[in-house]
């Protein structure tokens, strides 16, 4: 069982508690696993080793990993199910793309997966590669079969543990099958230390953490001075009903002089209609749910005073989430509001870089937003703490070194 660390009682947290009106507890302590430390291995220059990456949807994290490996001298190819939002790569990357636009995460997507698996299997068998980098179970299951046939190593990159995303009888079925097959991977990558408790500790010697940290160059490229004094809140990325976007819109109706900007992708038509109805008469809300480029997400985060990440902890996978937007907020030097009973809440409280509230609690949300809006000094301190944590612990250069070390170890056998 994960234990709760002591509550923080510094001056900033006392201010926050008074405004929100509730006593906020820290989250389960950060997971620690004793995988072999490969971070510090001295690496030799790759000799055109071919890495094949495979993923069933466009993802910023995958793009970062791909570009880092390419920069280190590896020849990288990609098999991808291209859908839902834009995904742009350099022309020198060989890409085999299934262009079948079915919303990511929608239940009807299940009926199209056989098409994806046939597409994936064909190219796994046809293409030449030295290491296979498979993302998530919907890609890994068939990847490990082909890798064993070809006698090649596999890196299993778990963005989400699919068993804890499923419902009903599928949850134990997928969880057990995933847990059984992952022991055949040469290395397992997770996005947060706490996920070791989610996937089991019997294979922890194979596991290394690579956080969802953004690249520093994106922030220098997009950084510019704010042109107004309006308090801006930004929500970016995947927009779903379980992430409280409707609650956030409802909350800012009761707070004066706040602008809310929403840019991302939503594949739930009923939820889109609900958000459109909520914002129909609100001039202080700007919303684009068609999918935007990652540079635009970064630019809007930099322009904002605050961002939020509210994930329903009733969905087991969300308990272990530490999403891109958490580290984007850190890198941008702005505070973030997250909900308790999640791994990201543990990080926010440990680094003192934002506010933790109960999930779905409108009054606490209004109190947290109002507190940060009215206290510029507090905002700056929390933002500064986040930025320092990003520079010292979570920046992509650190993660890139870990990634390259993994491939050094795997390729040397």
Secondary structure, 3 states (H helix, E strand, C coil): CCCECCCCCCHHHHHHHHHHCCCCCCCECCCCCCCCCCCCCCCCCCCCCEEEEEECCCCHHHHHHHHHHHHCCCEEEEEEECCCCCCCCCCCCEEEEECCCCCCCCHHHHHHHHHHHHHHHHHHHHCCCCEEEEECHHHHHHHHHHHHHHCCEEEEEECCCHHHCCCCHHHHHHHHHHHHHHHHCCEEEECCCCHHHHHCCCCHHHEEECCCCCCHHHHHHHCCCCCCCCEEEEEEEECCHHHCHHHHHHHHCCCCCEEEEEEEECCCHHHHHHHHHHHCCCCCEEEECECCCHHHHHHHHHHCCEEEECCCCCCHHHHCCCCHHHHHHHHHCCEEEEECCCHHHHHHHHHCCEEEECCCCHHHHHHHHHHHHHCHHHHHHHHHHHHHHHHHHHCHHHHHHHHHHHHHHHHHC
